[in-house]
Amino acid sequence: MKTDVVVLGAGIVGVSTALHLQARGRSVILLDRRGPGEETSYGNAGLIERASVIPYAFPREWRKLWRYARNNTPDVSYHPRFLPRVAPWLLRYWWHSSPERLARAAAAMLPLIERSVAEHDALKDDAGISHLFRRDGWIDGARTEAGLARVIAHAEALAPYGLNHQVLDRRALAALEPSLSSVMAGAVHWRDPVSVSDPGAVTRGYAALFQRRGGQLARGDARSLQAAGKGWRVQGVLGLIEASDVVVALGPWSPDVLRPLGYRIPMAVKRGYHQHFALEGGASLSRPVADIESGFVVTPMTLGVRLTTGAEFAPRDAPPSPVQIQRTRALAGQLLPLGQAVEREPWMGCRPCMPDMRPVIGAAPNHPGLWMAFGHAHHGFTLGPVTGKLLAALMTGQAPEFDPAPYGLRR
């Protein structure tokens, strides 16, 4: 089977890239070992995070570092035996999180972030999934007055970006979300972001649009990728697929495919968990709510309220640990009247993170026809469509809307 492009990875980044290449006249096969949106793109908090203009930096306050080192916080946990393996990456992450370098990372990410909602909007109507999207923003809440002061200070620091927000005291927060308990001292309501009721369904909806427009989905093993003359080939379940160009959009599995080709990708994963809960007593939730002092998010979803945890540093393929869900379940229960869990076991996924807090988007430096789109950390769902549009422009020789240099592998 021959095609112009084979995209490896049917998550939100791969599906979006396939759609944008297709719109530019390329024949595309989208290959994954599973169906569209069944890995990392399924399990996030459902936010298109237009307000997240500053990347998540490594903490630099000694008090916070000591708190995390004790390994008993709800927002960050780690496997002690894994620390020596991830320590070099953490050191690079810390180095890139200096105020000067963080400012450069924020400037690099801004063109992606500020287009994130618009690029989802450009796809959702054609995909017929507008009903999955909510334009109610999200709430950044704090339990203590000190925490609330930090949230407000952060919002004020983002004033130059023109983001639409409102500070809520306890009474205003109760008026906006009546089912929340009074445990929150207040919050900032970010109004620009959009949320969805089913991230996996969004990715599947985009994939269905790709198919309706003539694109092909294929099952196969991306690790079988090989250079073949002036092109590439990969083994699908139904036969060999050959293409002149290949896109690696495999999220946390991207290094596995690129390592045999000589690329050493400085990626680590932040594992995260979610579980859905019913709400008791007729309670409801209208938009995502983050507890910034406890490091979790609760989001109204089709299956119930999704509790999404912070970061766990552990081997990517290690068995799931119950620690984060156990710690956050009790805290979330103080915020909302959570009932029974919908699933027997929590879902676990891996966020693919680069130490300089920006994704890899662009051409491979040593192999013509090899392209990369991965490493979006906490914002893969947010940035999938804008990433696909940027990469498709680069692959088809069109002028991109903004400078792609900050995302190149050689940076």
Summary of the structure (lengths in Angstrom):
residues: 411
radius of gyration: 20.8
end to end distance: 35.3
largest distance: 66.8
contacts: 1441
relative contact order: 0.22
helix: 37%
strand: 27%
